[in-house]
Amino acid sequence: MGWGKQLTYCIAFSSKEVVDVTRRYVHDPFLNRMRRKQVNEQWLESYLVDMRDQLLQNDPDSEKIRDRLRMEKEELLRERDGGVVSGEKLLPRQSGSLEWRQKRGEMGESQE
């Protein structure tokens, strides 16, 4: 669906945070968990928390950011519909030339 890629890990980062946002972008969380074998899940979570703690160490907004992250994590864990993105929003990649998208396999399922 979407770009036609099987996403395994999607890590978002900024100057203040590092977060595994994979669940926001996968259609089937169960199949995604089966593919996630490159690193131990507990190690990844611990590593991301350590990195985030380093980034937020002297930040005056650290508690506000941590509260938001906790709320987002709880929201993702409550979802049981197999993903956040609904079917009508799953469009193939729109940017880049046609040739480039075809070479990358990002034309979606129905347009390859």
TORDREN-444864 format. One record per residue (C-alpha): residue in three letters; residue number from 1; x, z negated, y. Coordinates in nm, 2 decimals. Example, Ala and Ser with C-alpha at 12.3 -4.5 7.8 and 13.67 -1.06 7.14 Angstrom:
<tikols>
{tikol 'ALA',1,{1.23,-0.78,-0.45}}
{tikol 'SER',2,{1.37,-0.71,-0.11}}
</tikols>
This chain:
<tikols>
{tikol 'MET',1,{0.00,0.00,0.00}}
{tikol 'GLY',2,{0.11,0.02,0.36}}
{tikol 'TRP',3,{0.46,0.18,0.37}}
{tikol 'GLY',4,{0.47,0.21,-0.01}}
{tikol 'LYS',5,{0.75,-0.05,-0.04}}
{tikol 'GLN',6,{0.76,-0.34,-0.28}}
{tikol 'LEU',7,{0.87,-0.62,-0.05}}
{tikol 'THR',8,{1.06,-0.90,-0.21}}
{tikol 'TYR',9,{1.20,-1.11,0.07}}
{tikol 'CYS',10,{1.11,-1.10,0.44}}
{tikol 'ILE',11,{1.30,-1.35,0.66}}
{tikol 'ALA',12,{1.21,-1.37,1.03}}
{tikol 'PHE',13,{1.46,-1.52,1.27}}
{tikol 'SER',14,{1.50,-1.59,1.64}}
{tikol 'SER',15,{1.73,-1.80,1.85}}
{tikol 'LYS',16,{1.52,-2.11,1.76}}
{tikol 'GLU',17,{1.40,-2.05,1.40}}
{tikol 'VAL',18,{1.45,-1.89,1.06}}
{tikol 'VAL',19,{1.14,-1.86,0.84}}
{tikol 'ASP',20,{1.05,-1.69,0.51}}
{tikol 'VAL',21,{0.74,-1.49,0.62}}
{tikol 'THR',22,{0.71,-1.28,0.30}}
{tikol 'ARG',23,{0.36,-1.41,0.22}}
{tikol 'ARG',24,{0.23,-1.26,0.55}}
{tikol 'TYR',25,{0.33,-0.91,0.44}}
{tikol 'VAL',26,{0.27,-0.89,0.06}}
{tikol 'HIS',27,{-0.05,-0.77,-0.09}}
{tikol 'ASP',28,{-0.01,-0.95,-0.42}}
{tikol 'PRO',29,{0.17,-1.29,-0.39}}
{tikol 'PHE',30,{0.18,-1.33,-0.77}}
{tikol 'LEU',31,{0.36,-1.00,-0.83}}
{tikol 'ASN',32,{0.59,-1.08,-0.54}}
{tikol 'ARG',33,{0.69,-1.41,-0.70}}
{tikol 'MET',34,{0.78,-1.23,-1.02}}
{tikol 'ARG',35,{1.02,-1.00,-0.82}}
{tikol 'ARG',36,{1.19,-1.29,-0.64}}
{tikol 'LYS',37,{1.48,-1.36,-0.87}}
{tikol 'GLN',38,{1.78,-1.30,-0.65}}
{tikol 'VAL',39,{1.80,-1.67,-0.54}}
{tikol 'ASN',40,{1.64,-2.00,-0.65}}
{tikol 'GLU',41,{1.33,-2.06,-0.44}}
{tikol 'GLN',42,{1.41,-2.43,-0.38}}
{tikol 'TRP',43,{1.76,-2.33,-0.26}}
{tikol 'LEU',44,{1.62,-2.07,-0.03}}
{tikol 'GLU',45,{1.38,-2.31,0.13}}
{tikol 'SER',46,{1.65,-2.58,0.17}}
{tikol 'TYR',47,{1.89,-2.33,0.32}}
{tikol 'LEU',48,{1.63,-2.20,0.57}}
{tikol 'VAL',49,{1.54,-2.56,0.67}}
{tikol 'ASP',50,{1.91,-2.64,0.72}}
{tikol 'MET',51,{1.96,-2.33,0.93}}
{tikol 'ARG',52,{1.64,-2.41,1.13}}
{tikol 'ASP',53,{1.76,-2.77,1.19}}
{tikol 'GLN',54,{2.09,-2.65,1.32}}
{tikol 'LEU',55,{1.92,-2.41,1.56}}
{tikol 'LEU',56,{1.68,-2.68,1.68}}
{tikol 'GLN',57,{1.93,-2.96,1.70}}
{tikol 'ASN',58,{1.94,-2.98,2.08}}
{tikol 'ASP',59,{1.63,-2.80,2.17}}
{tikol 'PRO',60,{1.38,-2.99,2.38}}
{tikol 'ASP',61,{1.09,-2.80,2.21}}
{tikol 'SER',62,{1.20,-2.88,1.86}}
{tikol 'GLU',63,{0.91,-3.10,1.77}}
{tikol 'LYS',64,{0.65,-2.85,1.90}}
{tikol 'ILE',65,{0.82,-2.57,1.70}}
{tikol 'ARG',66,{0.84,-2.78,1.38}}
{tikol 'ASP',67,{0.47,-2.87,1.42}}
{tikol 'ARG',68,{0.38,-2.50,1.45}}
{tikol 'LEU',69,{0.58,-2.42,1.14}}
{tikol 'ARG',70,{0.41,-2.69,0.94}}
{tikol 'MET',71,{0.07,-2.56,1.04}}
{tikol 'GLU',72,{0.16,-2.20,0.96}}
{tikol 'LYS',73,{0.30,-2.30,0.62}}
{tikol 'GLU',74,{-0.02,-2.50,0.54}}
{tikol 'GLU',75,{-0.23,-2.20,0.65}}
{tikol 'LEU',76,{-0.04,-1.96,0.42}}
{tikol 'LEU',77,{-0.06,-2.20,0.12}}
{tikol 'ARG',78,{-0.45,-2.23,0.17}}
{tikol 'GLU',79,{-0.50,-1.85,0.15}}
{tikol 'ARG',80,{-0.62,-1.73,-0.18}}
{tikol 'ASP',81,{-0.72,-1.37,-0.11}}
{tikol 'GLY',82,{-0.39,-1.22,-0.22}}
{tikol 'GLY',83,{-0.25,-1.16,0.12}}
{tikol 'VAL',84,{-0.31,-1.18,0.49}}
{tikol 'VAL',85,{-0.34,-0.81,0.57}}
{tikol 'SER',86,{-0.67,-0.65,0.50}}
{tikol 'GLY',87,{-0.70,-0.31,0.34}}
{tikol 'GLU',88,{-0.79,-0.12,0.65}}
{tikol 'LYS',89,{-0.48,-0.24,0.83}}
{tikol 'LEU',90,{-0.24,-0.11,0.56}}
{tikol 'LEU',91,{-0.12,0.21,0.72}}
{tikol 'PRO',92,{0.19,0.41,0.62}}
{tikol 'ARG',93,{0.49,0.38,0.85}}
{tikol 'GLN',94,{0.41,0.55,1.19}}
{tikol 'SER',95,{0.76,0.56,1.35}}
{tikol 'GLY',96,{1.04,0.80,1.27}}
{tikol 'SER',97,{1.04,1.16,1.17}}
{tikol 'LEU',98,{0.84,1.29,0.88}}
{tikol 'GLU',99,{1.16,1.38,0.69}}
{tikol 'TRP',100,{1.31,1.04,0.75}}
{tikol 'ARG',101,{1.00,0.85,0.63}}
{tikol 'GLN',102,{0.98,1.07,0.32}}
{tikol 'LYS',103,{1.35,1.01,0.23}}
{tikol 'ARG',104,{1.29,0.63,0.27}}
{tikol 'GLY',105,{0.97,0.64,0.06}}
{tikol 'GLU',106,{0.77,0.49,0.34}}
{tikol 'MET',107,{0.47,0.74,0.35}}
{tikol 'GLY',108,{0.23,0.50,0.17}}
{tikol 'GLU',109,{0.06,0.56,-0.17}}
{tikol 'SER',110,{-0.18,0.83,-0.07}}
{tikol 'GLN',111,{0.05,1.04,0.15}}
{tikol 'GLU',112,{0.37,1.10,-0.06}}
</tikols>
